[in-house]
Amino acid sequence: MGVLILGAGLCGLSAAHHLQKDWTILEKNLKVGGLAGSDRVKGFTFDKTGHLLHMHHPYTKGWLIENLLKDKLLHLKRDSWIFSNGVFTRYPYQANTFGLPPKVVRECLVAFLQARDRGLKPVKDPSFERWCLQTFGKGISRYFMLPYNSKLWRIDLKKMTTEWIRDFVPIPSREEVLYGALTDQKKFFGYNATFFYPKEGGIQGLPDAMAAGLNQSRLFLNTQAIEIHWERREVAASDGRSYPYDWLISTIPLHELLEKMRPRIPERLDRARGEALKYTVVYNLNLGLSNPKPTDKHWVYFPENKFRFYRIGISSNFAPALALPGTSSYYCEFSRRKDESFDEKGMFDHVISMVRELGWMRPVDEVVVARWLRIAPAYVIYTKKRRKFLPEAFEFLERQNIISTGRYGAWKYSFMEEAVLDGKAAAERVLAAGHATPVL
Ligand SMILES: Cc1cc2nc3c(=O)[nH]c(=O)nc-3n(C[C@H](O)[C@H](O)[C@H](O)COP(=O)(O)OP(=O)(O)OC[C@H]3O[C@@H](n4cnc5c(N)ncnc54)[C@H](O)[C@@H]3O)c2cc1C
């Protein structure tokens, strides 16, 4: 069997691990890990924004946490917050309005109770905006859900669908919302209440450990797939070689895979793909500051427009070894559409002034290191066009023995554990199909 895997992110590495033999990986970068990778800059270790390991599935917990990384990990309780109306409140906003100005709490509570009184009868295929108003009421929607998500997704929320919310937007009960308005409720909500994180070296430790168990001679780094000759089942790569395959497991972004297909994909799909496959770009500013531990928080969401970023995380609070002794490190995330420009210098000044205003940087403190990172695609945008396009595209690809999977291959909002499970599932499908031609 000859299986060619495009991409050595978590999904591609997991596919190779589960295939065990007769696989080849092409990875365009110089190291494995993809988005779950880390870079070392002037003694600081920076992930590609925050990358925290949330584990739910016994299989991945057993393999990755108990077996592969074991005592190299810290297990932490999430300490995440929202900053709005001049105060910090606990995540998620909808269950923790305690501490906000009384007028805001009243507006959130009254509208939430009215919405609940109307009932959660599902509107057929609501937009995200309509879903928020129906589920949380006007107050919570106005102060958090709509401004925060507009900042993150950069599209009209009336045009966005709701398939993605599953684990990502907690829906508290009536009692929890009331209790969280009256008291500093410490109950954990959502899919990421606790997380694992490597003690040293950032999240790169995970893909590195996965890759260490693989046959290195079949892992081609610095080798980019350039063209997919799908009729003759061969990939032309940047090293000048052609890689034949029986099955292609592609974990590269779906829009890039489709662009690389030679001959071109059927005209109808080719015409539809631009509108169907929209995404945001994240501009991430990593900072190392000379002051140690200005706060215990792990990360904070910023719904208000005064703050141009949507989230700041304090990475040295996940693992102190990420920063130099006596310093602290951060990631600040801004979102843009792919056609929007971004003013790095202006936004750097903005971050520094806001970090000072939050009290995390005193006048004597200095920026030890700063680096920008552009992540594209970052979040795929859920629309009706995406929903219609994907099954047709996957059906066409699978007829050519191509499985497009992982966060960007499947064109979805998902986390690291899911990428690992996606790679496993792809390998199992190929093994079940059974194949015999080795990749050269
Ligand atoms: C801002 C942000 C924050 C996140 N935070 C978290 C978090 O806290 N916790 C969590 O669990 N998940 C988080 N995620 C999600 C997580 O990063 C992904 O789910 C996971 O890393 C996806 O792995 P993958 O292998 O599917 O894709 P990728 O990591 O994108 O891997 C694809 C690989 O393909 C390679 N490639 C691309 N094109 C080519 C080509 N032409 N030829 C060869 N190789 C190519 C790339 O270099 C890359 O290595 C976050 C994502 C983002 C955007």
The ligand as an SDF file (V2000), in Angstrom:
LIG
                    3D

 53 58  0  0  0  0  0  0  0  0999 V2000
   -5.4820   30.9990   16.8480 C   0  0  0  0  0  0  0  0  0  0  0  0
   -5.6200   29.5190   17.1200 C   0  0  0  0  0  0  0  0  0  0  0  0
   -5.5620   29.0460   18.4260 C   0  0  0  0  0  0  0  0  0  0  0  0
   -5.7150   27.6730   18.6820 C   0  0  0  0  0  0  0  0  0  0  0  0
   -5.6610   27.2320   19.9640 N   0  0  0  0  0  0  0  0  0  0  0  0
   -5.8600   25.9180   20.2300 C   0  0  0  0  0  0  0  0  0  0  0  0
   -5.8220   25.4470   21.5770 C   0  0  0  0  0  0  0  0  0  0  0  0
   -5.5920   26.1850   22.5420 O   0  0  0  0  0  0  0  0  0  0  0  0
   -6.0500   24.1200   21.7820 N   0  0  0  0  0  0  0  0  0  0  0  0
   -6.2970   23.2390   20.7530 C   0  0  0  0  0  0  0  0  0  0  0  0
   -6.4820   22.0400   21.0190 O   0  0  0  0  0  0  0  0  0  0  0  0
   -6.3130   23.6520   19.4750 N   0  0  0  0  0  0  0  0  0  0  0  0
   -6.0990   24.9780   19.1860 C   0  0  0  0  0  0  0  0  0  0  0  0
   -6.1170   25.4170   17.8890 N   0  0  0  0  0  0  0  0  0  0  0  0
   -6.3900   24.4240   16.8210 C   0  0  0  0  0  0  0  0  0  0  0  0
   -5.1470   23.5980   16.4330 C   0  0  0  0  0  0  0  0  0  0  0  0
   -4.0870   24.4530   16.0720 O   0  0  0  0  0  0  0  0  0  0  0  0
   -5.4780   22.7110   15.2470 C   0  0  0  0  0  0  0  0  0  0  0  0
   -6.6750   22.0180   15.4610 O   0  0  0  0  0  0  0  0  0  0  0  0
   -4.4140   21.6670   14.8990 C   0  0  0  0  0  0  0  0  0  0  0  0
   -3.1060   22.1220   15.1450 O   0  0  0  0  0  0  0  0  0  0  0  0
   -4.6100   21.3290   13.4290 C   0  0  0  0  0  0  0  0  0  0  0  0
   -3.6920   20.3390   13.0130 O   0  0  0  0  0  0  0  0  0  0  0  0
   -3.6830   19.8460   11.5100 P   0  0  0  0  0  0  0  0  0  0  0  0
   -2.6270   18.8270   11.4020 O   0  0  0  0  0  0  0  0  0  0  0  0
   -5.0760   19.5010   11.1200 O   0  0  0  0  0  0  0  0  0  0  0  0
   -3.3360   21.1430   10.6310 O   0  0  0  0  0  0  0  0  0  0  0  0
   -1.9820   21.9860   10.5270 P   0  0  0  0  0  0  0  0  0  0  0  0
   -1.3590   22.1730   11.8520 O   0  0  0  0  0  0  0  0  0  0  0  0
   -2.3590   23.2230    9.7570 O   0  0  0  0  0  0  0  0  0  0  0  0
   -1.0290   21.0550    9.6470 O   0  0  0  0  0  0  0  0  0  0  0  0
   -0.9900   21.0940    8.2570 C   0  0  0  0  0  0  0  0  0  0  0  0
    0.4570   20.9530    7.8040 C   0  0  0  0  0  0  0  0  0  0  0  0
    0.4910   20.9820    6.3710 O   0  0  0  0  0  0  0  0  0  0  0  0
    1.6630   21.6760    5.9660 C   0  0  0  0  0  0  0  0  0  0  0  0
    1.4600   22.1290    4.5890 N   0  0  0  0  0  0  0  0  0  0  0  0
    0.6430   23.1180    4.1400 C   0  0  0  0  0  0  0  0  0  0  0  0
    0.7200   23.2040    2.8030 N   0  0  0  0  0  0  0  0  0  0  0  0
    1.5890   22.2500    2.3860 C   0  0  0  0  0  0  0  0  0  0  0  0
    2.0550   21.8220    1.1130 C   0  0  0  0  0  0  0  0  0  0  0  0
    1.6370   22.4140   -0.0180 N   0  0  0  0  0  0  0  0  0  0  0  0
    2.9310   20.8000    1.0520 N   0  0  0  0  0  0  0  0  0  0  0  0
    3.3680   20.1740    2.1910 C   0  0  0  0  0  0  0  0  0  0  0  0
    2.9430   20.5420    3.4250 N   0  0  0  0  0  0  0  0  0  0  0  0
    2.0690   21.5570    3.5280 C   0  0  0  0  0  0  0  0  0  0  0  0
    1.7520   22.8110    6.9870 C   0  0  0  0  0  0  0  0  0  0  0  0
    3.0590   23.3620    7.0250 O   0  0  0  0  0  0  0  0  0  0  0  0
    1.3610   22.0780    8.2710 C   0  0  0  0  0  0  0  0  0  0  0  0
    2.4870   21.5510    8.9160 O   0  0  0  0  0  0  0  0  0  0  0  0
   -5.9440   26.7780   17.6040 C   0  0  0  0  0  0  0  0  0  0  0  0
   -5.9690   27.2560   16.2950 C   0  0  0  0  0  0  0  0  0  0  0  0
   -5.8220   28.6070   16.0450 C   0  0  0  0  0  0  0  0  0  0  0  0
   -5.8960   29.1250   14.6340 C   0  0  0  0  0  0  0  0  0  0  0  0
  1  2  1  0
  2  3  1  0
  2 52  2  0
  3  4  2  0
  4  5  1  0
  4 50  1  0
  5  6  2  0
  6  7  1  0
  6 13  1  0
  7  8  2  0
  7  9  1  0
  9 10  1  0
 10 11  2  0
 10 12  1  0
 12 13  2  0
 13 14  1  0
 14 15  1  0
 14 50  1  0
 15 16  1  0
 16 17  1  0
 16 18  1  0
 18 19  1  0
 18 20  1  0
 20 21  1  0
 20 22  1  0
 22 23  1  0
 23 24  1  0
 24 25  2  0
 24 26  1  0
 24 27  1  0
 27 28  1  0
 28 29  2  0
 28 30  1  0
 28 31  1  0
 31 32  1  0
 32 33  1  0
 33 34  1  0
 33 48  1  0
 34 35  1  0
 35 36  1  0
 35 46  1  0
 36 37  1  0
 36 45  1  0
 37 38  2  0
 38 39  1  0
 39 40  1  0
 39 45  2  0
 40 41  1  0
 40 42  2  0
 42 43  1  0
 43 44  2  0
 44 45  1  0
 46 47  1  0
 46 48  1  0
 48 49  1  0
 50 51  2  0
 51 52  1  0
 52 53  1  0
M  END
$$$$
